[in-house]
């Protein structure tokens, strides 16, 4: 929507509400064409939105945090705090962008890109969103399949890793095709958050009880673990991985659109990012303290391989099975809305059939990624560098400045947006380079 159509309410403050003037139909455009159907209905609670965000963000990201501390050193604590603040800041910016537009028409991330930068902006966000979803859900399939395979083999049942990945992908697919709108994901979010919290708790307790021990003998013998205050060469890839671990911005428009009380969005996103930051700091600091330069990703591989660790693997696998459908559905809903796949247009059963077909094809592609690239840590770093750094930092700041107008925002907001965008570009360029090099090294070593 052209910026000239926007008007402000009497308040001139930075956080003032914006509304959109009614748009005059273009030549040949009907009133019905101005008002496309939407999947979203504001039936969800603020607490449900809070759980949705946490379920999407926390989980596998926490498993990689000790490794990112090993890459960056103790300065990783600062990186986690910075990314947590950025996550909350850009979460607010995204909804401000939506409020700068026609609120009856715009409730998706790609529409923000189109309003700010036209069709090219929409296409760029579509591509980055797709890369993010395929990458993260594929990563979840990798993690859950490997975890169930590990537990099964430890108990004498070896059916192979690939069958487990297919089983996990099938469970995610079933949950995804059942979601009509984001407010229906509350049950998945409750189970997802509960299982991830239990898994992380088990992991942290195990790390405290059984940290590195230089006096260990036999097969588990290893040198004294060491720690660094800061490792400049590892900061970029660590920042990229941490940004991946905080990126919920792609689902935020859909989550906010499901809230009965959208004015509470700032408190919801702030509370969610605060909770996630606290969990990440606990896991990262304790995991790095316990295993130092020997830290692995996922850090469950550092723990004693006992019944408690097996339980934690199962719990985190259940978490990603609950979380993946929410992430996939957020993108699927945008595709279906763009293609006009709604019950109002197609009818109940035809809409269901087309929705199942679209999401089946999409999950097939993501499962293919999971089967082709079984390198959990490297995939997480590469996806984080290439897509989430831009989605979390650069795009929200750029779209907000473009829609609001450079002269209409305060100098503090200008500096904040520039700083956030700079962090994203830094993590994207240098982090992607390091991640690709690590992935090539691992593939070469396996061959």
Secondary structure, DSSP 8 states (H G I E B T S, - for coil): --GGGEEE-S--STT--EEE------TT--HHHHS---S--S-B-HHHHHHHHHHHHSSHHHHHHHHHHHHH-TTHHHHHHHHHHHHHHHHHHHHHHHHTS-TTT--SHHHHHHHHHHHHHHHHHHHHHHHHHHHHHHHHHHHHHHHHHHHHHHTT----HHHHHHHHHHHHHHHHHH-SSGGGGHHHHHHHHHHHHHHHHHHHHHHHHS---TT--GGG--------S--GGGHHHHHHHHHHHH--HHHHHHHHHTBS-GGGHHHHHHHHHHHHHHHHHHHHHHHHHHHGGG--SSGGGGS--SHHHHHHHHHHHHHHHHHHHHHHHHHHHHHHHHTT--HHHH-HHHHHHHHHHHHHHHHHHHHHHHHH---HHHHHHHHIIIIIHIIIIIHHHHHHHHHH-GGGS-HHHHHHHHHHHHHHHHHHHHHHHHHHHHHHHHHHHH-
